[in-house]
Structures are given as C-alpha cells and as structure tokens.
Amino acid sequence: MKFSLLLFILASRFKKAARENKGFKRFLLGHECAVVIKTSDGARGKRFIFKDGGFSSDAVLDRFDAAMVWADAKTAFYAMKKGEEGIMQALSNHLVGIEGKIHSFTWFGAAINFVMSS
C-alpha cells in the first residue's frame, strides 16, 4: 500500500510540474520515454510516460524504455523514501534491478530530482 501511494504521489508531482512549472516544461521538451517502477512479481507498479512535452501515467508494466524492478513493495518503499542514497544501497544489495535503456533511466532520475526540489 505504501509503495503504491509513493508512486501515486510521484505521478501527481510530475503531473503538476508538467502543467504549472515553466522550467520543468522546458526540461521535458525533446525527451520522450516511458519508465516503469514495479515489483519483481509485477503485482504493483506504475508507468511514467513523458511524451510531446507532457506527462501521463498508467498501470501498463510490460512496455517501457527503462524499468526499476524491486524485489518487493516494502523494500521499494523504504529505499525510495530515502532517495538516491536508498536506491544506490538497494542496487548494491541486489534488491532492485534496472532494465532497458540506461539513458532513459538516468534522465528519469534527473526528472525526479527536478520535481522533488521544486
């Protein structure tokens, strides 16, 4: 439940920034990708879609440019709550895997930092 709520909040922040923040709108221009954050069993997750200078999200977890695949929802919640430090720790402990295009995932990390700092 907490993991799903965290993903909902992140999607809400992206949606608001894409609608209201001129700097974020410029950041989005020219970047098109779909990034999924999900559990390894595919039971929970969200797809974040950046296209045509806008943002949307949905529950399609099998079509993406990059994906962050967590061992389980509890691990994902606590690691993501800690931010970059928690994610890096989870990576080093093999509790999360990255699939797809690393460039898309790196750009997505910058997008998260942008909306979380505004």
C-alpha positions as CSV (number, residue, x, y, z in Angstrom):
1,M,0.0,0.0,0.0
2,K,2.8,2.4,0.9
3,F,4.7,1.7,-2.3
4,S,1.6,2.3,-4.4
5,L,0.9,5.6,-2.5
6,L,4.5,6.7,-3.1
7,L,4.2,6.1,-6.8
8,F,0.8,7.9,-6.9
9,I,2.4,10.9,-5.2
10,L,5.4,10.9,-7.6
11,A,3.0,10.8,-10.6
12,S,1.0,13.7,-9.1
13,R,4.1,15.8,-8.7
14,F,5.1,15.1,-12.3
15,K,1.6,16.0,-13.5
16,K,1.5,19.2,-11.5
17,A,5.0,20.3,-12.6
18,A,4.3,19.5,-16.3
19,R,1.2,21.7,-16.0
20,E,2.5,24.6,-14.0
21,N,6.3,24.8,-13.9
22,K,7.8,26.5,-16.9
23,G,11.3,25.2,-16.1
24,F,10.0,21.6,-16.0
25,K,8.1,22.1,-19.2
26,R,11.4,23.2,-20.9
27,F,13.1,20.2,-19.2
28,L,10.6,17.8,-20.8
29,L,11.0,19.2,-24.4
30,G,12.8,16.7,-26.6
31,H,12.7,13.9,-24.1
32,E,10.3,11.0,-24.8
33,C,10.4,7.9,-22.7
34,A,8.3,5.5,-20.6
35,V,9.8,4.4,-17.3
36,V,8.2,1.7,-15.1
37,I,8.7,1.3,-11.4
38,K,7.4,-2.1,-10.3
39,T,7.8,-5.1,-8.1
40,S,9.5,-8.2,-9.5
41,D,6.2,-10.2,-9.3
42,G,4.5,-7.5,-11.4
43,A,1.8,-7.1,-8.8
44,R,2.4,-3.4,-8.1
45,G,3.8,-0.6,-10.1
46,K,3.3,2.4,-12.4
47,R,4.4,3.5,-15.8
48,F,5.6,7.2,-16.1
49,I,5.2,8.5,-19.7
50,F,6.9,11.6,-21.0
51,K,5.8,12.5,-24.5
52,D,5.3,15.6,-26.6
53,G,6.4,17.8,-23.7
54,G,3.8,16.4,-21.4
55,F,3.4,13.7,-18.7
56,S,0.9,10.9,-18.1
57,S,1.0,7.6,-16.1
58,D,-0.8,4.3,-16.3
59,A,-0.6,0.7,-15.0
60,V,0.9,-0.9,-18.1
61,L,4.1,-2.5,-16.7
62,D,5.4,-4.5,-19.6
63,R,6.1,-1.7,-22.2
64,F,8.9,0.7,-21.3
65,D,12.1,2.2,-22.3
66,A,13.6,1.7,-18.8
67,A,12.3,-0.1,-15.7
68,M,13.3,-0.2,-12.0
69,V,12.3,-3.7,-10.8
70,W,12.2,-4.1,-7.0
71,A,12.4,-7.3,-5.0
72,D,9.2,-6.4,-3.2
73,A,7.0,-3.4,-2.3
74,K,8.3,-2.9,1.2
75,T,11.9,-2.7,0.1
76,A,11.0,-0.3,-2.7
77,F,9.1,2.0,-0.4
78,Y,11.8,2.3,2.2
79,A,14.6,2.6,-0.3
80,M,12.8,5.2,-2.5
81,K,11.8,7.1,0.6
82,K,15.5,7.6,1.4
83,G,16.1,9.0,-2.1
84,E,19.2,8.4,-4.2
85,E,21.1,7.0,-1.2
86,G,18.5,4.4,-0.5
87,I,18.3,3.4,-4.2
88,M,22.0,3.1,-4.5
89,Q,22.2,1.0,-1.4
90,A,19.4,-1.3,-2.8
91,L,21.3,-1.6,-6.1
92,S,24.5,-2.7,-4.3
93,N,22.5,-5.2,-2.3
94,H,20.8,-6.6,-5.4
95,L,17.3,-5.6,-4.1
96,V,16.5,-3.7,-7.3
97,G,17.4,-4.2,-10.9
98,I,17.4,-1.8,-13.9
99,E,16.1,-3.0,-17.2
100,G,16.2,-1.2,-20.6
101,K,17.9,1.9,-21.7
102,I,20.2,3.4,-19.0
103,H,20.0,6.8,-20.6
104,S,16.2,6.9,-20.1
105,F,16.6,5.8,-16.5
106,T,19.3,8.4,-15.9
107,W,17.1,11.1,-17.4
108,F,14.2,9.9,-15.2
109,G,16.4,10.3,-12.1
110,A,17.0,13.9,-13.1
111,A,13.3,14.5,-13.6
112,I,12.6,13.1,-10.1
113,N,15.2,15.4,-8.6
114,F,13.7,18.3,-10.5
115,V,10.1,17.8,-9.2
116,M,11.2,16.9,-5.7
117,S,13.3,20.0,-5.3
118,S,10.6,22.4,-6.5
